[in-house]
């Protein structure tokens, strides 16, 4: 069993704001990898192993911009 946190955003938030939050999160991921084991397993290689919610359009923009394949579950809009 694994547990990894994530960001969540209301659909009403501007795409640019969410894009910047996701970008900042990934650009600073190493700073969050202290002695706690869960953040050490977070990577762009594993980000979509178990998608459980659709991504905000701003997040989709970020992941497409860095050439990540987004699973259908991440693209489905509510």
C-alpha positions in Angstrom: 0.0 0.0 0.0 1.3 3.5 -0.9 0.2 7.0 -0.2 1.4 10.0 -2.1 0.1 13.5 -1.8 -0.8 15.8 -4.6 -2.1 19.2 -5.5 -5.8 19.9 -6.0 -7.4 22.9 -7.5 -10.9 24.2 -8.2 -11.9 24.2 -11.8 -12.5 27.9 -11.6 -8.8 28.7 -10.9 -7.1 30.2 -13.9 -5.0 27.8 -16.1 -2.0 30.0 -15.7 -2.1 29.9 -11.9 -2.4 26.1 -11.8 0.3 25.7 -14.5 2.7 27.9 -12.3 1.8 25.9 -9.1 2.5 22.5 -10.8 5.7 23.8 -12.4 7.0 25.3 -9.1 6.1 22.0 -7.3 8.1 19.9 -9.7 11.0 22.4 -10.0 11.4 22.3 -6.2 10.6 18.6 -5.6 14.1 17.8 -4.3 13.8 20.5 -1.6 10.8 18.5 -0.2 12.7 15.2 0.0 13.8 15.2 3.6 13.9 12.2 6.0 10.2 11.3 5.3 10.1 8.3 2.8 7.0 9.1 0.8 8.3 12.3 -0.9 11.5 10.4 -1.9 9.4 8.2 -4.1 7.7 11.0 -5.9 9.0 11.5 -9.5 7.8 12.5 -12.9 8.3 8.8 -13.9 5.7 7.7 -11.3 3.3 10.7 -11.3 0.6 8.9 -13.3 0.8 5.4 -11.9 -2.6 5.6 -10.2 -4.5 8.6 -11.4 -7.7 9.1 -9.4 -9.0 12.4 -10.7 -9.0 14.5 -13.8 -6.3 17.1 -14.1 -6.9 20.8 -14.2 -6.3 22.3 -17.7 -3.3 24.2 -16.3 -1.7 20.9 -15.1 -2.4 19.3 -18.4 -0.6 22.2 -20.1 2.4 21.7 -17.8 2.7 17.9 -18.3 2.2 18.2 -22.1 4.9 20.9 -22.1 7.4 18.5 -20.6 6.3 15.6 -22.9 4.5 13.5 -20.3 1.9 11.0 -21.6 -1.2 11.7 -19.5 -3.5 8.7 -19.0 -7.2 9.0 -20.1 -8.3 9.2 -16.4 -6.2 12.4 -16.1 -7.8 13.9 -19.2 -11.5 13.2 -18.4 -13.4 16.3 -17.5 -16.1 16.2 -14.8 
